Amino acid sequence: MATKILTIETATRSCSVCLTKDGQPWIIRETNSQAGHAEKLTLFIEEVMQTANVTLKDLDAIAVSQGPGSYTGLRIGISTAKGLCYALDKPMLAIDTLQALAFGAIQQYNNPKAAYVALMDARRMDAYVGVYDVNCKCIKTPYFATLEPNSFDELLEYSEIDEVVLVGDAVAKYQENCQTNPLKISTVQLPSSKYLAQLAYEAYQQQKTVDVAYFEPFYLKKPNITKPKPKF
């Protein structure tokens, strides 16, 4: 019997749900808007399950994008996943958002000697950065950085890397300044639940579940909280 995993992506303006079978996307619902994730997410979950004619109890696991990303978006996705796992007594899988984003670019190019650099916008010239190989294995631990023209030149110093592929919604503001060569630009801009499918299936097979009670989003960067100015 096929392994069915529901994948949830809400780390950015993308609100996305995918029902997967054996690591392959099956039925997907998604939209790219700045607001309304809380309402759309539950609706999308209902729609994919009804379309597949299966119930939530038929799921083997639930996977969620763990971050980094929007603080509000991450809380919505993870709290929804937690609620479902508690109610259904199903295992929960947490997938790195940057890794899933890189997976989208790997599907496009599949260059075995490329470094896939996932860039998620963090305002100004700042970005959340993750660097992966063609097998979606981490080359550099995800980090927060201010992007410079030669930020990724050092990757080409490795003999096993001959090209850098940029992917994500921070690429648009950075590509004109980027001087790294050779360079490719992926058309994938946002994370999607379909990019979680294979990664979630592998995590499930390896029993890499998380503790539903204590799991927290991977923010990477602390929220920028400012105190209100005194009125008088």
C-alpha positions in Angstrom: 0.0 0.0 0.0 1.3 3.5 -0.9 2.6 5.7 1.8 0.4 8.8 2.0 1.8 12.0 3.5 0.1 15.4 3.7 2.6 18.2 3.2 2.0 21.8 4.4 3.9 24.9 3.3 3.1 28.3 4.8 6.5 29.8 5.4 6.1 32.6 2.8 3.3 34.2 1.0 2.7 30.7 -0.6 -0.1 28.8 1.1 0.2 25.3 -0.2 -1.0 21.8 0.6 -0.1 18.6 -1.2 -1.3 15.0 -0.7 1.6 12.7 -1.7 2.0 9.0 -2.5 5.4 7.3 -2.0 7.2 10.7 -2.2 5.5 11.9 -5.3 3.0 14.9 -5.4 -0.5 13.6 -6.0 -3.1 16.4 -5.4 -2.1 19.9 -4.7 -3.9 23.2 -3.8 -1.9 26.4 -3.4 -2.1 30.2 -3.8 0.5 33.0 -3.5 -1.0 35.8 -1.5 0.2 37.8 1.5 -2.8 37.1 3.8 -5.5 34.6 4.6 -3.2 31.6 5.3 -5.3 30.5 8.3 -8.5 30.3 6.4 -7.1 28.9 3.1 -5.0 26.2 4.8 -7.9 24.3 6.3 -9.9 24.7 3.2 -7.1 23.4 1.0 -6.6 20.4 3.3 -10.3 19.5 3.0 -10.2 19.9 -0.8 -7.2 17.6 -1.4 -8.6 14.9 0.8 -12.0 15.1 -0.8 -10.5 15.0 -4.3 -8.5 11.9 -3.4 -11.5 10.3 -1.8 -9.5 9.4 1.3 -9.8 10.5 5.0 -7.3 12.1 7.3 -7.2 8.8 9.2 -5.7 7.2 6.0 -2.6 9.3 6.2 0.7 7.8 7.3 2.2 11.1 8.4 1.9 14.9 8.2 4.9 17.0 7.1 5.3 20.7 7.5 7.7 23.3 6.3 9.7 24.3 9.5 11.2 27.5 8.4 12.9 29.9 8.1 10.3 32.3 6.8 7.4 34.5 7.9 6.8 34.2 11.7 3.1 34.3 11.3 3.0 31.9 8.4 5.2 29.4 10.2 3.1 29.5 13.3 -0.1 28.9 11.2 1.3 25.9 9.3 3.0 24.3 12.3 0.1 24.7 14.7 -2.2 23.2 12.1 0.1 20.2 11.6 0.4 19.8 15.4 -3.4 19.8 15.8 -3.9 17.2 13.1 -1.1 15.0 14.5 -2.6 15.2 18.0 -6.1 14.5 16.9 -5.2 11.6 14.5 -2.3 10.2 16.5 0.0 10.5 13.4 3.7 11.2 13.2 4.9 14.7 12.4 7.8 15.4 10.0 9.5 18.8 9.8 11.3 19.8 6.6 13.7 22.7 6.2 12.1 25.3 4.0 15.3 26.3 2.3 16.1 22.6 1.5 12.7 22.2 -0.1 13.2 25.4 -2.1 16.5 24.0 -3.4 14.8 20.8 -4.3 12.6 22.8 -6.8 15.7 24.1 -8.5 17.4 20.6 -8.6 14.4 19.3 -10.5 14.9 22.0 -13.1 18.7 21.6 -13.7 19.9 18.4 -12.0 23.6 19.4 -12.6 25.6 16.9 -10.4 28.4 19.5 -9.9 26.2 22.5 -9.1 25.7 24.2 -5.7 22.1 25.1 -5.3 21.7 28.3 -3.2 18.3 29.0 -1.8 17.7 32.6 -1.1 14.6 33.7 0.9 13.9 37.4 1.1 14.5 39.0 4.5 14.1 42.6 3.4 16.7 45.1 2.1 19.6 43.1 0.8 19.2 40.5 3.6 18.3 36.9 3.0 18.0 33.5 4.6 20.5 31.3 2.8 20.8 27.6 2.4 23.4 25.8 0.2 22.8 22.2 -1.1 24.2 19.7 -3.5 22.3 17.8 -6.3 21.1 15.3 -3.7 19.7 18.1 -1.6 22.3 17.5 1.1 23.4 20.5 3.0 26.7 22.0 1.9 26.5 25.0 4.3 24.3 25.2 7.4 21.4 27.6 6.7 22.3 31.2 7.8 21.1 34.8 7.7 23.3 37.2 5.6 23.5 40.5 3.9 24.1 39.7 0.2 27.3 41.0 -1.4 28.3 40.8 -5.1 30.7 37.9 -4.4 28.8 36.2 -1.6 29.0 32.8 -3.3 32.4 32.9 -5.1 33.9 30.6 -2.4 31.7 27.8 -3.5 33.5 27.5 -6.8 36.7 26.9 -4.9 35.5 23.4 -4.3 36.7 21.0 -7.0 33.3 19.2 -7.0 31.4 22.4 -7.8 31.5 24.0 -11.2 28.3 26.1 -11.1 26.1 28.0 -8.8 22.3 27.9 -9.1 20.3 30.6 -7.3 16.7 29.9 -6.4 14.1 31.9 -4.3 12.3 35.2 -4.0 15.4 37.1 -3.0 17.1 36.3 -6.3 15.3 39.1 -8.2 16.8 41.9 -6.1 20.2 40.2 -6.0 21.0 38.9 -9.5 22.0 42.2 -11.0 24.6 42.7 -8.3 25.8 39.1 -8.2 29.2 38.6 -9.8 29.6 34.9 -9.2 30.3 33.0 -12.5 29.2 30.6 -13.9 25.7 31.2 -12.6 22.2 30.0 -13.3 18.9 31.5 -12.1 16.0 29.2 -11.3 12.5 30.3 -12.2 11.3 28.8 -8.9 10.6 31.7 -6.5 8.6 30.4 -3.7 8.5 27.2 -1.6 5.7 24.7 -2.4 4.2 21.7 -0.7 5.1 19.6 -3.7 8.8 20.2 -3.1 8.3 18.7 0.4 7.0 15.4 -1.0 10.2 13.5 -1.6 12.0 15.0 1.4 9.1 14.1 3.7 9.0 10.5 2.3 12.7 10.1 3.0 12.3 11.5 6.5 9.4 9.1 7.1 11.3 6.1 5.9 14.2 7.0 8.2 11.8 7.7 11.1 13.0 11.2 11.4 9.9 12.4 13.2 9.7 15.4 15.7 8.1 15.7 19.1 4.7 17.2 18.4 4.5 18.7 21.9 7.8 20.5 21.9 8.6 21.3 18.3 9.1 25.0 17.5 9.6 26.7 14.1 13.1 27.2 12.8 13.1 31.0 12.7 16.9 31.4 12.1 16.6 35.1 12.9 14.9 36.5 15.9 11.9 38.7 15.3 12.6 42.5 15.1 10.4 43.7 17.9 10.3 47.5 18.5 8.8 49.2 21.5 6.1 51.7 20.8 7.1 55.4 21.2 5.7 57.1 24.3 2.6 59.2 23.5 3.6 62.1 25.8 
